[in-house]
């Protein structure tokens, strides 16, 4: 009894470490850096429209209603209410909190059902995987969706442990959140995983269908309320867009290009998303005796799967189904596979333990590689301040790189900058000094990579984000029109310049026809549309008064500001 209490206390302490680590890697940095892509400000603008209009069902922004499920936007609006406006930090906060909750919940759940040491390693793998960390730092739906879906998976597994008795309230609540974040996919995958697990456990058809019906009905109540309310506001137009977004995307029948990629797209993407641990996976191939490895037979694979611990069976089923499901449609993005990462991290944890026990040299080489990468990264961040960037040349990519590194050079070389840059080196030295008390190579690999993230998010990423000119263009516009109320000349179905619109407080009015514009005022347009605009404005006096500092905007082109008035 005393031993169990001590074990619980150890798990509780480790849980606090996981919570602090996940928090430390996100919350201090999410407010650093402007929006620099199209996606982040687009999501933030929906939350901004909700607050401005008081419409939390189907708000209008930039001439369209926001037809996608609103969970992320609700959370952004909620976190923005105390300060009265949407900022970069409050916009990214839901993703960061979802990441923290998912990592902590993953550890707590599996530490009660699997080897605690392996679960800790798996949690560290999850926390430090590149794709997971990247999604945690952005204002997009992906991390919020992943947290809800993973929560649904885990609570459904707990319901399985209880023999599917009663009602799966918590699982259904998580799945409802997933549906309200991304749509029906939030329910399809958890239900599919549960159905396959029931079949693996030998359940008959009737209990499987009964369990699926329970989950489907409970999970649909809250989302259905929003869908009905949204249809009441948006009518058939909302229904058409919703059907296209969910089913058209899956069937490859979108009316616009939607991240179409080939069947092998996910293999290299998964390896890059699992960095730095994918390097270890590749390195472990040298530990396999390939001459003894033949073509695996189905019976042998099935027998090995059946002999696994129930937790690992669950992880395998979830990983395979997620991968296969997202492999089917033409529309493929790296973030679609995010729900796989918690379950893959369990497999990687087993690989790490095996290498530490059986092939320590391989893991040692991996850890040394990570340390070298960390040291080189630290030295580069400091040395770049003394580099003349003119050697990069004058090509478009060279000019963009020079612009990004030039923004880094503008940062004052103070104590804070040096300490942040040298974080990987300092952590490596600290772990080396405690090498007798720690599993040296494991903690070197984890600690130095964590420190690299802190240097990346504290020093390099803000420079990369802040060199994008959309924010600075918006400040120029406010010199001429302080309240930000200007027009935006758009051609056809051209997207708004979301980042500039966000920094102009969503006061930009889109126009596709000159005749709809006021007789005098200011209008923003893409440089690519300049000639067409001037032709259509022949009845007006027009002059260009401002433009972006460079063409490396969030949409990869210059923005212009024109002053116009009728002749």
N, C-alpha and C positions, 0 to 999 in steps of 0.2 A: 504493500500500500504506500509506504513511504517512498519507494523507488518510483512509483507511478506519479506521485505528487511532484517529485523532483524533475521527472521528465516533462510534465506539464509546464512547470515553471521555466524549464529550459526552452521549450517550444514558444512560450509566451514572450520570453526575452528575444528570441530570434525573430519572432513576429514583429516586435517593435523595431528591430534593426532593419527588417525589410521595409517597414512603413517609412522609417526615417530616410533610408537610401532612395526609395522611389520618390519621396517628396523632395529631397535634396537635389535630385537630378532634373526636376521640372519646375517647381514653383518659383525659385529665384530667377529663372531665365525667360519665362514665357512672355514677360512684358518688354523684353529687350529686342528691338528691331521692328521696323515698319512692316506692314503687309507688302509682300513683293511678288505674289502670284495672283492669278485671277480667282482661285477658289476661296481663299481665306476671306477677302473683303466681301465676296458675294454672300457668304453665309452670315457675316457680320451685318451686312446691309439689311438682311431679312429681320434680324433681331432689332436693329435700329428702327425699321419700319413698324414693327410690333409696338415698340415703346412710343413712337411718335403718333401712331394712329389709334392705339388702344385696341388693335385688332390682332388677337392671338390665334385666330383660326386660319385665315387666308389673306394675309396682308399684301398690299400692292407695293411694288418697288420697281423703279425704272420702267414704268409702263406695262408691267406684267404682274400677275399674282404669283406668290410663292407656293407652288403646287406640291412641293415635296413635303414628306412628313416633318413635323415641326419640333421634335424633341430637342435637338441641338439648339435651335433658335430660342425655344422656351428657356433653356438653361442659361444661354448667353444673356437673354433679357433679364432673367432673375438675378444673375450675378452683377449685372450692370445697374440695376435699380438703385442700390444704395448711393452710387455716385452720380446717377442721373444721366449717364451717357455710356455708349459702348466704346471700349478702348481695346487695344491689342491684347492687354492682359485678361480682361474679362471675357473677350471673345475666345481666347485659347484656354481659359480656365476649365471648362467642361471636359476637354480632352485630357488635360493633365490630371484632373481628379478621377476621371474614369480609369486612367492608367494606374494611378496609385491604388484605387479600390480593387481593380482586377488583380494586380500583383499581390497585394496583401491577402485578398480573398483566395487566390490560388494557393498561396502557402498554407493558410489556415485550413483549407479544405483537404488538401492532399497530405499534410503533415499528420492528420488523424487516420489516414488510410494507407500510407506508404512509408517507406524508410525515410525518417526525418532528414538525415544527411543528404540523401539524394534529392529530396524535395527542396531543400535549401539551395543546392547547386542548380536545380531546375529553375528555381525562382530567380537566381542571379543571372542565369542564361536569358530568361524572359525579360528581366529588367534592362539588360544591356544589349539585347539584339537591336540592330540598327533600325530596322523597319518599325519595330514597336516604339522605340524611342522617338523616331521622327514623327510618327503619327500622334504621339503624346504632346508634341510641341506645336501643333498646328490647329487652327480653327476649321476643322472638317468633321464630317459625321463619322469617319471611320473608326476612331478609337472609342467613341461613345457606343457605336453599334457593337464593336468587339466586346466591350465590357458587359453589355446587356446579354449578348449571345453566349458568352462564356459563362456568365451567371446562370443563364437558362440551362446550359449543358450540365453544370455542376448540381443545381437543385433537382434536375430530372434524375441524375444519378442517385442523389439522396432518396428520391422517391422510389427508385428502383430497389434500393437497399431495404425499404420498408414494404416491399412486396406490392407496390403500386396501390396500396390501400389509401383511402381518403382522397382528398383533393389536393393537387399540386399547386397550392396557392402561390408560394414564393417563385417557383419555376414559371408559372403563368405570368406573374407580375414582371419578371425579367424579360420574358418573351414579348409581353405587351410593350415594354420599353423599346425593345429591338424593332418591333413593327412600327412604332411611332418615330423611330429614328431613320429607318431606311425602307420600310414597306414589308410586304409578305415574306420576303427572304428571311426576315428575323424569326419567323415561325417555322418555315419549311425545313431548314437545316437541323435545328434542335429536335423537331419531331421525327425527322428521318433517322437521326442518330439513335434516338430512343427506340424507334421501331426495329432497327437492325439489332440493337443490343437485346431486345426482347426475343427476337428470332434466334439469336446466338444462344440465349439462355434456354431455348426449347419451348417458349410460350406458343400456344395455339393462336390461330387467327383471331378468334373472337376477343380474347383478352387484349391483344395488340390493338385492334380497332377500337375497343372500349377506352383504352388508355389514351389513344390518339384523339378520340372525340372529346374526352375530358380536357386535355391540354388545349385543343383547338378552340373549344367553346369558351373556356375561361380566358384564354389569351386574346380573344377577339373583342371582348366587351369594351375595353377602354379605347382601342384603336378605332372600333366601329363608330363610337361617339364622334371622334374627330372626322372620320371620312364622311359621315352623314352631314355634319355641320359644314364641312368644306364643300360638299356637293350642293348644299343649300345656297352657298355663297357663289360658287364658281360654275355650277350647272354642268352642262355637257362638255364644255371646254376643259374643266377640271378633270372630268372622267376620262376624256380622251388622252390628256397629258399623263394622267396616272397610269392608264393602261399601257401607254407607250413606254413610260419610264421603267415599269416593272416587267411586263411581258414582252414588249417589243425589244427591249435590251437583251433579254435572254434568247429570243428567237432571231436576233440579228436583223430586225426590221425597223430600226430607228430612222427617223426622218433627217437625222444629222449624224455626222461622224462621232463615234462613241468609243474611243480607245480600242479599236479593233487590232488584234494581234493574233499570231499564228498559234498552232497547237503546242509548240515547244517553248513558248514565251515564259511560262512559269518556272521552268527548271533553273535557268540562270538567275531569274528574279528572286527565287527563293534562296539561292545561295548568297546573293548580295544582301538580301534582307536579314539573313541570319548572321551576318558579320558581327563580331570577329569569329564566331563559333564555327562557321562554315569552313574556315581555314583548318580548324582541327578535324572536321569531318574528312576533308581532303587528305590531311596528313595521316589519318587513321587507316587510309587505304593501303599504306605501306606496311601495316601490321597484319594484313590478311595474307594467308598462304594461298595464293591464287591457283596453284596447281591442284590443291585439294578441293577447290570450290568448283562444283559442277552446276549444271542447270537445275535450279530447285524444282522439285515436283510439287504439284498442288497438294497432295496428301501430306507431304512433309511440312509444307508451309502451314496448312490448316492445323496439323497436329501441334506444331509449335505455338500457333496462335491460341489454341485451346488450352495449352499448358501454362499460358501466361497468367499472372495475377489479374484479377478482375479490373483493377484500376488501369493496368497497361492495355488490356483488351479495349476498354473504353477509350483510351487515348488513341489507339490504332484506328478504331472505327471512326472516331470523330475526325481524325486527320485525313484518312482516305476519302471519306464522304465529302468533306469540304473541298478537297483538291479536285476530285472527280466532278463535283457539281459545277465549280467555277471553270473547269476545263471545257465544258460543253459550249457555252456561248462564245461568239466572236469577240464580244466586248470583254477585255481582260485588263485589270490593273493590279499592281503589286499589293495594294491595300486590301483587295478582296480576300487574300489568304491570311489576313491577320488573325482570325479566329483559330487558325491552325497552330499558331506559335506557342501557346501555353502547353499544348499536348506534345508538340515536337520537342519542347524544352525538357520534358521528362525523358524522352529517348536520348537526347544529347547528354543529360545528366548520367544516365547509365553508361553511355560511351565514355564519359570523362572518368568515372569510377573505374571502369575496366582498363583504360589506358594508364591510370595512376597505379593500378595494381599489377598489370601484366606488361605494359610497354611504357614505362616511365620516361624513357629517353624521348619518345615522340612528344609527350606532353611537355617535357622540359624544353624541347626545341620550339614548341608552340609558344610557351610562356616567354622565352627569350625573344622570339620574334615580336610579340606584343610590346615588350619593354623597349626594343629597338625602335619600333614604330612610334611609341610614346615619346622617347627621347628626341627622335628626329623631328617630330611634330612640335615639341617645345622649343627646340633650337630654331626651327624655321619661323615660328611666330615672332621671335625676338630678332633674328637675323634679317628678316624682311624689311625692317625699319631702315636698314642701311643700304638697301638695294636700289639701284637706278633702274626703273621699270621700262626705260626706253628700249632696252634690248629685246623686249617681247615682240616688237614689230608693229605693223599697222593693219593686219587683217582684222576682220570683225571679231573673231574669237579672242585674238590677242588684245584688242582694245577693251573688250569686256573684262578679261582677266586683269588687265592693268588698272581698270576702273575699280574693281573689287579690292585688289591689293593696295591701291592708292587710298581707299577708304580706311583700310587697316592701318596704313602709315599715318593717318591723321590722328589716330588714338594716341594720347600722351603716354610716353614711356615712363610711367610712374611706378611706384611700389606695387600698386594693385595690379597693373598690367603684367609686370614681371612675375608676380606670384601666381596669377591666373595662368599665364603661359607655361610656367615651370611646374604646374601641378602634377603632370605625369612623372616627372623626374623626382619630385619631392615624395610622392607616394611610393615610388619604387624604392627609394632610399629608406623610407620608414619601414616598409615591409621587410627589406633585407636586414635591417637592424633587429627585427623580431623573428628572424628566420627559424630560431630554435623552438619558438612557441607556436608557430603557424605551419600549415601545409604550404611551404614556400611558393611553389610554382603555381598552384591553384590561385592563391591570393595575389600573386604578382599579376597573373593574367586578368583576374577580375578587377583588382584595385587600379592597375594602370589604365585599363580601358574605361573605367568609371571616371578617372581623372581626365582622360582624353575628352570625354563628353563634356566635362565641366569647362575645360579650356575651349572646346569647340563652341559651346553655347554662350560662354562668357566673353569670348574675345572674337573668334572668327565669324560666327554666324551673324552677330549684329552688324558687322562690317559688310557682309554679303547682302544682307537685307536692306541696309540703309543706303547702299549705292544705287538702288533702283529709284528712278527719278519721279515716280508718280506723286509721292508725298510733297516733294519740293515744288513740283508744278502746281499742286493745289495751293501751296502758300503764295506762289506768284499770282494765281487767280484772285486770291483774297485781297491782294493789293488793289486790284481794279474793282472787285465786287466783294466787299468784306463779308457779306452774308452768304456767299457761295452760290447765289441764285443765278445760274447761267443755263444756256441751252447746250444740248449735245447733238450734233448732226450725225445721224446714223444712216447707213446705206443698207437696205434690205434687212436681213436678219442678223446684222452685225451685233456682237455683244457690246454692252457698255464697257467703258474703262473703269471696272469696278473699284480698283484701288484709289484712283483719283476721285471718283464719286464718293467713296467713303470719307476721304479726307476733306471733301467739300460738304460734309454733314448731310449727304443724301438730298441736297437741294438742287441737283441738276435735273433739268427737264429734257427728256429725249425727244428729238424731232426727226422724222424720216422725210418730211416735206417742208420746203422753205416757206410755203404759203401759210403754214400753221404757226410760224414764228412771229413774235411781237415785231413792231416796226423798228425798234431800236433795242440794243442790248449787247450782251457778250455771248459767244457761242464757242464751244470746244469741239474739235474734230480730229480724226486721225489724219496724219500727213498724206496717207495714200488716197484720201478723198478730197484733197485740196483743190485740184483742177475742176472736178465735178461741182464742188461747193461754189467756187468762184463763178462758174458758168451760170448756175442756178440763181446766184445772188447778183446778177447783172443790174437789177433795179435798185441795188443798195450800194452805199459807200462802205467798203470793207477794208480793214487793214489788220494785219497780224500784229499783235501786241506782246505775245509771249509764246514760248515753246519749251518743251522739255529739254533738259541739259544734254541728253543723249537719247539714242533710240532704244536703249535697253530697258524699256518699260515692262510692266507685267504682261503686256500683250505683244511685245517685241516690235515696237514702232513708235515714232514720234507723235506727241500730242501737240496741237496748236490751239491758241486762244485768239479769236478774232473779235474786234469791236466793229459793230455794223449799225447803220441807220439808213432809213429810206431816203432816196434822193428827192 
